Amino acid sequence: MKKALNEYIKQYVHLSKNETEAIEKILTHKKIHKKELVAETGKACTKVLFIEKGYFRFFHLDTNGNEITSDFYFAPSFITSYTSFITGEPSFVNVQAMVDMEVLEFQRSELYELYSLYPAIERLGRLIAEEVAITSERHLFLLLNQTAEIRYKTLLKKNPEYVNTIPLQYIASYLGITKETLSRMRKSIR
């Protein structure tokens, strides 16, 4: 798993042996179970996870208590409630594992200490944060400007290995349509 993390990091920066070892020292290997929440609405999120395989669902509850899926994050990736992690404020979203998986976990305080000691690690954090911002902006653009069918096709194109394993109600919620409409749409696309 550390090898996968190192390969992922190389997409952004080249770290020295000392920098790589510093990151490895703060890692905790954990098992996450399907449906487990790694961030919860109303609680500050103080950790970030690296996932090699699997995916997470981001959701919140509307005023009627219905779950609204706002996004999915697929491996390989870093996962957290980003706003809560950065600000230290309570999370607006729940982050839920969609499959059993193994992850590498960093604590916020330890990661920020590495930022102060190693400019390359701080740069890595900035570059990953920039990617999160770009992904969020693209997602918002799709949500506001594209039909549910185009958003579904985009999701399918980017993550075909996972889309067929996501329960219909979560995809429908993500697209802002009913399960029945999603079923009809999927049949017409096939």
Disulfide bonds with the S-S distance in Angstrom:
none
